[in-house]
Amino acid sequence: MGHIQGGPSPLQRLASLLHTERKTINFIFIYAIVIGIFSLTIPIGITAIFNFLSNGAMYSSTYILIAFVLFGVIVAGTLLIGQLTLVEYLEQKIFLKSALEFSYRLPRIKPKELLGKNLVELVNRFFDVIIIQKGIIKLLIDIIAAVVTIFFSVVLLSFYHPAFLAFGLVVILSVIAIIVLYYKRGLRTSIEESEYKYETVAYLESVAGKIDHYRADEMKMNEVTRTTDYIVSKYLGARNDHFKVLKRFFMGSVLLRTLLFGAMLLLGSYYVVERQMTFGQFVAAEVVIVQIGYAIEKLMTNLNTIFDMLTGVVKLAAVTDLALEEDAAVYVD
């Protein structure tokens, strides 16, 4: 089991699939950056509001700051709607392009490429387009938003105290290290899981194709159940192996968030007592820490979507990598 040997890597395949839509994706990135910047109005506004309230009175400036924070929330929400609209367009475009590529290639595949293969069963790989579609929104909205939030939040923390910048960089490097450490194993187990999934479907299709062969024969009907159970047991084994990798990411998220909250509470309390931070800055810093912690959790828990997308492009390649007839022009989007 494993991904297609000798060809592009799953990451290269996914990048190639999305490359033609780079203009739309660039706009989505811009939206994410602007949304991340506006989301910082919350901790910045809270800092200023606390500083005003520390004097024990409400000023006109306080109401202006509250309005400023609410304005930032509204703008960020409006931009998110625009971002989701672009992602919806991208999902539809990927489905259309993949369907047309399959329709173009299928009648032009060289006969020798199909020796020992069931073309009808290979077409089932098209369903991975749907997985990629659903993964797009996670990748371009949730995961990118998490990365942008972590980056800008760490930059903002550095303004409260220089020590927070070093601590934030350690957190970022820790996240990268965890992902790099388990990436290959996660991809391998995801592809193995998918292989057994399609093996299950292929067997059931073969049974459905000659259903009369199994009717009224108790022994053959039981054989179908036993064979299916055997294939599914392999799928479950691969799925459990994959979930073990995912649990490493989840555990890493919990560990990082715990260390993050604990360290920042201790450091923040110390700097407030030492008069190196105001109480308003301390509260705002904790709001930023909560944002970082939530972003780390979102990033780690959505990595399964990335593995599904990478596996999906590998499965599509089972058809798109088949050689075409000599006189068939290369498919162009």
C-alpha positions, 0 to 999 in steps of 0.5 A, spaced: 500 500 500 502 507 499 501 512 494 503 512 487 510 511 486 515 515 481 510 520 480 509 527 483 508 527 491 501 528 494 503 535 496 505 537 488 499 534 486 494 538 490 498 544 489 497 542 481 490 542 482 489 548 485 494 552 481 489 554 476 485 557 481 491 561 484 488 568 483 481 566 487 486 563 492 490 569 493 484 573 494 482 568 499 489 569 502 488 577 502 481 576 506 484 572 511 490 577 512 485 583 513 480 579 517 486 577 522 488 584 522 481 586 524 480 581 529 486 584 533 481 590 534 478 586 540 484 585 545 487 592 543 480 595 544 479 591 551 486 594 553 484 601 552 477 600 555 480 597 561 485 603 562 480 608 561 475 604 566 481 603 571 480 611 573 473 609 576 469 613 570 466 612 564 468 617 558 466 619 551 472 615 549 470 609 552 464 609 548 468 610 542 472 604 543 467 600 544 464 602 538 471 601 535 471 594 537 464 592 535 466 595 528 472 591 527 467 585 529 462 587 524 467 588 518 471 581 520 464 578 519 462 581 513 469 579 510 468 572 512 462 572 508 465 574 502 471 569 503 466 563 503 463 566 497 470 565 493 471 558 496 464 556 494 466 558 487 472 554 488 469 548 490 464 548 484 470 550 479 474 544 482 468 539 481 467 541 474 474 541 472 475 534 475 468 531 471 470 534 464 477 531 465 475 524 467 470 525 461 475 527 456 480 521 459 476 515 459 475 514 452 482 515 450 486 511 455 490 506 452 488 499 452 494 496 455 493 501 461 487 497 463 490 490 463 488 487 470 484 493 472 476 494 472 475 501 469 468 501 472 471 501 479 477 506 478 471 511 476 469 510 483 475 515 485 471 521 482 468 521 489 474 523 492 473 530 488 467 531 493 472 530 499 477 535 496 471 540 495 469 539 502 476 540 504 477 546 501 473 550 506 477 547 511 484 549 508 482 556 506 478 558 511 479 554 518 486 552 517 489 559 514 485 563 519 488 559 524 495 560 521 494 568 520 491 568 527 497 565 531 502 569 527 499 576 528 497 574 535 504 573 537 506 579 533 501 583 538 504 580 544 511 582 543 508 589 544 505 588 551 512 585 553 518 583 549 519 576 552 512 574 549 515 574 542 520 569 544 515 565 547 510 566 541 516 564 537 517 557 541 510 556 540 510 556 533 516 552 532 513 547 536 507 547 532 511 546 526 515 540 529 509 536 531 506 537 524 513 535 521 514 529 525 508 526 524 506 528 517 509 522 513 506 517 517 499 520 517 499 521 510 501 513 509 496 511 514 491 515 510 492 512 503 492 505 506 485 507 509 483 509 503 485 503 499 481 498 503 475 503 503 475 502 495 477 495 496 471 494 500 467 498 494 470 494 489 468 487 492 461 489 493 460 492 486 463 485 483 457 481 488 452 486 485 454 485 478 453 478 478 448 477 484 444 472 481 450 467 482 449 468 489 441 468 490 438 462 493 445 459 495 446 460 502 454 458 502 455 463 497 451 468 501 455 467 507 462 467 503 460 474 501 459 476 508 466 473 510 470 476 505 466 483 506 468 482 514 475 480 512 476 487 507 473 491 512 477 489 518 483 491 514 480 498 513 478 498 520 486 496 522 488 502 517 483 507 520 485 505 527 493 506 525 491 513 522 487 515 528 493 514 532 497 519 528 491 524 529 491 523 536 498 525 537 496 532 533 490 532 538 495 531 544 500 536 542 494 541 541 492 540 548 499 540 551 501 546 547 495 550 550 496 548 557 503 550 557 501 556 553 496 558 558 500 556 564 506 560 562 502 566 560 498 567 566 505 566 571 509 571 566 503 576 566 502 576 573 509 577 575 510 583 570 503 586 572 506 586 580 513 588 577 509 594 574 512 592 567 505 591 564 498 594 566 492 590 568 489 592 562 495 589 558 495 583 562 487 582 560 488 583 553 494 579 553 490 573 556 485 574 550 490 574 545 493 567 548 486 564 548 485 566 541 492 563 540 490 557 543 483 556 540 487 557 533 492 551 535 486 547 537 483 548 530 489 547 526 491 541 529 484 538 529 483 540 522 489 536 519 485 530 518 482 534 512 489 536 509 490 528 509 484 527 506 485 532 501 492 529 499 489 522 499 484 524 494 489 527 489 492 521 489 486 517 488 484 521 482 491 520 479 489 512 479 485 515 473 488 521 470 495 518 470 493 513 465 497 514 459 492 516 453 492 514 446 498 517 441 493 521 437 489 524 443 491 531 445 493 533 452 487 535 456 487 543 457 482 546 462 
